[in-house]
Amino acid sequence: MSKDKVEAEPKKKGKFKKLLMIGVAAVALIGAGAGAGIYFGALSAHEAKPEDHYPKLVERSTEEEAPAAEGEDKEAPPKVGTVSVPNDKFKVDPRKYEITYYPITDAFTTNLADGSGFLQVGISLSTFYDGKVINNIKRQAVPIRSVVLMVLAEQDPSLLATSQGKQRLQRQLTAAINDVLRDKEGFGGIDNVYFTSLVIQ
């Protein structure tokens, strides 16, 4: 009888070890599956969305910017935005965000719609967004020049003689430039177009 007891104990220990190993393996598989699910779930939740690549709004700082030293003709470093937006038609509060002005260096000259003369305009663009918008403007300079010239060529000189006509032209140019940027870069971001010169002859 003592011999039977001795033989039964190793068999029980062997079965217990097998069950223990199967249990540990099952727990490890379940843990690995849960870990993989969490990992891939976090990846899919953090997938790049188009708005992650959009320019961001630049919050207005409370500090005054130091004026540039005389004689320095260096371009200021591009501003870095921190506030994401869902699209470029987002309503911006001008009191909360910094504005950047970007002058277009060459003037635009075109014949007027009625053929009575020509129009020469210098413009500067404004944006509340970061340096990505300025880079987009530089990259799309050719189509922007083209669309500005087309809009200018359609103008009636009698309307341009009034401030309402000039404001209307500002709105048309802003919309046309934003359309080019949306088409080519996926994001507009131009708040307004300002005239730096305007000559009608």
C-alpha positions as a Markdown table, in Angstrom:
| # | Residue | x | y | z |
|---|---|---|---|---|
| 1 | Met | 0.0 | 0.0 | 0.0 |
| 2 | Ser | 2.8 | 2.4 | 0.7 |
| 3 | Lys | 4.2 | 1.6 | -2.8 |
| 4 | Asp | 0.8 | 2.6 | -4.4 |
| 5 | Lys | 0.8 | 5.9 | -2.4 |
| 6 | Val | 4.4 | 6.7 | -3.6 |
| 7 | Glu | 3.4 | 6.0 | -7.3 |
| 8 | Ala | 0.2 | 8.0 | -7.1 |
| 9 | Glu | 1.9 | 11.1 | -5.7 |
| 10 | Pro | 4.2 | 11.7 | -8.7 |
| 11 | Lys | 1.3 | 11.2 | -11.1 |
| 12 | Lys | -0.7 | 13.8 | -9.2 |
| 13 | Lys | 2.3 | 16.2 | -9.2 |
| 14 | Gly | 2.7 | 15.6 | -12.9 |
| 15 | Lys | -0.9 | 16.4 | -13.6 |
| 16 | Phe | -0.8 | 19.4 | -11.4 |
| 17 | Lys | 2.3 | 20.8 | -13.2 |
| 18 | Lys | 0.6 | 20.3 | -16.6 |
| 19 | Leu | -2.6 | 22.1 | -15.4 |
| 20 | Leu | -0.5 | 24.8 | -13.9 |
| 21 | Met | 1.5 | 25.2 | -17.2 |
| 22 | Ile | -1.7 | 25.3 | -19.3 |
| 23 | Gly | -3.2 | 27.9 | -16.9 |
| 24 | Val | 0.0 | 30.1 | -17.1 |
| 25 | Ala | 0.1 | 29.8 | -20.9 |
| 26 | Ala | -3.6 | 30.7 | -21.1 |
| 27 | Val | -3.1 | 33.8 | -18.9 |
| 28 | Ala | -0.1 | 34.8 | -20.9 |
| 29 | Leu | -2.0 | 34.5 | -24.2 |
| 30 | Ile | -5.0 | 36.5 | -22.8 |
| 31 | Gly | -2.6 | 39.1 | -21.5 |
| 32 | Ala | -0.7 | 39.3 | -24.8 |
| 33 | Gly | -4.0 | 39.7 | -26.7 |
| 34 | Ala | -5.3 | 42.4 | -24.3 |
| 35 | Gly | -1.9 | 44.2 | -24.6 |
| 36 | Ala | -2.0 | 44.0 | -28.4 |
| 37 | Gly | -5.6 | 45.3 | -28.4 |
| 38 | Ile | -4.7 | 48.3 | -26.2 |
| 39 | Tyr | -1.6 | 49.0 | -28.3 |
| 40 | Phe | -3.3 | 48.9 | -31.7 |
| 41 | Gly | -6.4 | 50.7 | -30.3 |
| 42 | Ala | -4.2 | 53.5 | -29.1 |
| 43 | Leu | -2.5 | 53.6 | -32.5 |
| 44 | Ser | -5.8 | 53.8 | -34.4 |
| 45 | Ala | -7.1 | 56.5 | -32.0 |
| 46 | His | -3.9 | 58.5 | -32.6 |
| 47 | Glu | -3.9 | 58.1 | -36.4 |
| 48 | Ala | -2.9 | 61.2 | -38.2 |
| 49 | Lys | -6.0 | 63.2 | -39.2 |
| 50 | Pro | -5.9 | 65.9 | -41.9 |
| 51 | Glu | -6.4 | 68.6 | -39.3 |
| 52 | Asp | -3.2 | 67.5 | -37.5 |
| 53 | His | -1.3 | 68.8 | -40.5 |
| 54 | Tyr | -3.2 | 72.0 | -40.8 |
| 55 | Pro | -1.7 | 75.3 | -39.7 |
| 56 | Lys | -2.4 | 76.2 | -36.1 |
| 57 | Leu | -3.5 | 79.6 | -34.7 |
| 58 | Val | -0.9 | 81.6 | -32.9 |
| 59 | Glu | -2.0 | 82.8 | -29.5 |
| 60 | Arg | -1.4 | 86.5 | -28.8 |
| 61 | Ser | 1.4 | 87.0 | -26.3 |
| 62 | Thr | 1.2 | 89.5 | -23.5 |
| 63 | Glu | 4.8 | 90.6 | -24.0 |
| 64 | Glu | 5.7 | 93.4 | -26.5 |
| 65 | Glu | 7.9 | 92.2 | -29.4 |
| 66 | Ala | 11.3 | 93.8 | -29.5 |
| 67 | Pro | 11.7 | 96.0 | -32.6 |
| 68 | Ala | 14.2 | 94.8 | -35.2 |
| 69 | Ala | 17.6 | 96.4 | -35.1 |
| 70 | Glu | 18.2 | 99.2 | -37.6 |
| 71 | Gly | 19.8 | 98.0 | -40.8 |
| 72 | Glu | 18.8 | 94.4 | -40.3 |
| 73 | Asp | 16.8 | 93.2 | -43.3 |
| 74 | Lys | 16.4 | 89.6 | -42.0 |
| 75 | Glu | 13.2 | 87.8 | -42.3 |
| 76 | Ala | 11.6 | 87.1 | -38.9 |
| 77 | Pro | 11.4 | 83.4 | -38.0 |
| 78 | Pro | 8.0 | 81.8 | -38.8 |
| 79 | Lys | 5.6 | 81.8 | -35.9 |
| 80 | Val | 4.6 | 78.5 | -34.3 |
| 81 | Gly | 0.9 | 78.0 | -33.7 |
| 82 | Thr | -0.5 | 76.0 | -30.8 |
| 83 | Val | -4.3 | 76.0 | -31.3 |
| 84 | Ser | -5.6 | 73.4 | -33.7 |
| 85 | Val | -8.7 | 74.1 | -35.8 |
| 86 | Pro | -11.1 | 71.7 | -37.6 |
| 87 | Asn | -10.9 | 73.7 | -40.9 |
| 88 | Asp | -9.8 | 77.0 | -42.4 |
| 89 | Lys | -13.3 | 78.5 | -42.1 |
| 90 | Phe | -13.0 | 78.6 | -38.3 |
| 91 | Lys | -14.2 | 81.9 | -36.8 |
| 92 | Val | -11.1 | 83.6 | -35.4 |
| 93 | Asp | -11.3 | 86.1 | -32.5 |
| 94 | Pro | -8.7 | 88.8 | -33.5 |
| 95 | Arg | -8.2 | 89.8 | -29.9 |
| 96 | Lys | -7.0 | 86.3 | -28.9 |
| 97 | Tyr | -4.6 | 85.5 | -31.8 |
| 98 | Glu | -1.5 | 87.0 | -33.3 |
| 99 | Ile | -1.7 | 88.3 | -36.9 |
| 100 | Thr | 1.1 | 88.0 | -39.4 |
| 101 | Tyr | 1.3 | 90.2 | -42.5 |
| 102 | Tyr | 3.0 | 88.9 | -45.6 |
| 103 | Pro | 3.8 | 91.4 | -48.3 |
| 104 | Ile | 3.8 | 90.2 | -51.9 |
| 105 | Thr | 6.9 | 91.9 | -53.2 |
| 106 | Asp | 6.0 | 92.5 | -56.9 |
| 107 | Ala | 3.0 | 94.7 | -57.9 |
| 108 | Phe | 0.2 | 93.4 | -60.1 |
| 109 | Thr | -0.5 | 95.2 | -63.3 |
| 110 | Thr | -3.4 | 94.4 | -65.6 |
| 111 | Asn | -5.7 | 96.0 | -68.2 |
| 112 | Leu | -9.1 | 97.0 | -66.8 |
| 113 | Ala | -12.3 | 95.2 | -67.9 |
| 114 | Asp | -13.6 | 98.0 | -70.1 |
| 115 | Gly | -10.2 | 98.5 | -71.8 |
| 116 | Ser | -10.1 | 102.1 | -70.8 |
| 117 | Gly | -6.8 | 101.8 | -68.9 |
| 118 | Phe | -4.8 | 99.7 | -66.5 |
| 119 | Leu | -4.7 | 98.9 | -62.8 |
| 120 | Gln | -1.6 | 98.5 | -60.8 |
| 121 | Val | -1.9 | 97.1 | -57.3 |
| 122 | Gly | 0.5 | 96.1 | -54.5 |
| 123 | Ile | -0.9 | 93.8 | -51.8 |
| 124 | Ser | -0.1 | 92.3 | -48.4 |
| 125 | Leu | -1.8 | 89.3 | -47.0 |
| 126 | Ser | -2.7 | 88.7 | -43.3 |
| 127 | Thr | -3.2 | 85.5 | -41.4 |
| 128 | Phe | -3.8 | 84.5 | -37.8 |
| 129 | Tyr | -2.2 | 81.1 | -38.5 |
| 130 | Asp | 1.4 | 80.0 | -38.1 |
| 131 | Gly | 4.3 | 79.9 | -40.6 |
| 132 | Lys | 2.8 | 76.9 | -42.5 |
| 133 | Val | 0.4 | 79.4 | -44.2 |
| 134 | Ile | 3.3 | 81.6 | -45.2 |
| 135 | Asn | 5.2 | 78.6 | -46.6 |
| 136 | Asn | 2.0 | 77.6 | -48.5 |
| 137 | Ile | 1.8 | 81.1 | -50.0 |
| 138 | Lys | 5.5 | 81.0 | -51.1 |
| 139 | Arg | 5.0 | 77.5 | -52.5 |
| 140 | Gln | 1.9 | 78.5 | -54.5 |
| 141 | Ala | 3.2 | 82.0 | -55.6 |
| 142 | Val | 2.5 | 81.3 | -59.3 |
| 143 | Pro | -1.1 | 80.2 | -59.1 |
| 144 | Ile | -1.8 | 83.0 | -56.6 |
| 145 | Arg | -0.3 | 85.6 | -59.0 |
| 146 | Ser | -2.4 | 84.2 | -61.7 |
| 147 | Val | -5.7 | 84.3 | -59.8 |
| 148 | Val | -5.0 | 87.8 | -58.5 |
| 149 | Leu | -4.4 | 89.1 | -62.1 |
| 150 | Met | -7.6 | 87.4 | -63.2 |
| 151 | Val | -9.7 | 89.1 | -60.5 |
| 152 | Leu | -8.1 | 92.5 | -61.1 |
| 153 | Ala | -8.7 | 92.2 | -64.9 |
| 154 | Glu | -12.5 | 91.9 | -64.2 |
| 155 | Gln | -12.7 | 95.2 | -62.2 |
| 156 | Asp | -14.8 | 98.1 | -63.3 |
| 157 | Pro | -12.8 | 101.3 | -62.8 |
| 158 | Ser | -15.8 | 103.3 | -61.7 |
| 159 | Leu | -16.4 | 100.9 | -58.8 |
| 160 | Leu | -12.7 | 101.0 | -57.8 |
| 161 | Ala | -13.0 | 104.8 | -57.4 |
| 162 | Thr | -15.2 | 104.2 | -54.3 |
| 163 | Ser | -14.2 | 102.8 | -50.9 |
| 164 | Gln | -17.0 | 100.2 | -51.2 |
| 165 | Gly | -15.5 | 99.0 | -54.5 |
| 166 | Lys | -12.1 | 98.7 | -53.0 |
| 167 | Gln | -13.5 | 96.7 | -50.0 |
| 168 | Arg | -15.3 | 94.5 | -52.5 |
| 169 | Leu | -12.1 | 93.9 | -54.3 |
| 170 | Gln | -10.4 | 93.0 | -51.0 |
| 171 | Arg | -13.0 | 90.4 | -50.3 |
| 172 | Gln | -12.8 | 89.0 | -53.9 |
| 173 | Leu | -9.0 | 88.7 | -53.7 |
| 174 | Thr | -9.1 | 87.1 | -50.2 |
| 175 | Ala | -11.6 | 84.5 | -51.4 |
| 176 | Ala | -9.7 | 83.8 | -54.6 |
| 177 | Ile | -6.3 | 83.3 | -52.8 |
| 178 | Asn | -7.9 | 81.1 | -50.2 |
| 179 | Asp | -9.5 | 79.0 | -53.0 |
| 180 | Val | -6.0 | 78.5 | -54.5 |
| 181 | Leu | -4.5 | 77.5 | -51.1 |
| 182 | Arg | -7.4 | 75.1 | -50.3 |
| 183 | Asp | -7.1 | 73.5 | -53.8 |
| 184 | Lys | -3.3 | 73.2 | -53.7 |
| 185 | Glu | -2.5 | 72.8 | -49.9 |
| 186 | Gly | -5.8 | 71.7 | -48.4 |
| 187 | Phe | -6.0 | 74.8 | -46.2 |
| 188 | Gly | -6.6 | 78.6 | -46.9 |
| 189 | Gly | -5.9 | 80.6 | -43.8 |
| 190 | Ile | -5.8 | 84.1 | -45.3 |
| 191 | Asp | -7.8 | 86.6 | -43.2 |
| 192 | Asn | -7.6 | 89.6 | -45.5 |
| 193 | Val | -5.8 | 91.3 | -48.4 |
| 194 | Tyr | -4.5 | 94.8 | -47.8 |
| 195 | Phe | -3.5 | 97.3 | -50.5 |
| 196 | Thr | 0.0 | 98.7 | -50.2 |
| 197 | Ser | -0.5 | 100.6 | -53.5 |
| 198 | Leu | -3.4 | 101.1 | -56.0 |
| 199 | Val | -3.0 | 103.0 | -59.2 |
| 200 | Ile | -5.7 | 103.3 | -61.9 |
| 201 | Gln | -4.8 | 105.0 | -65.2 |
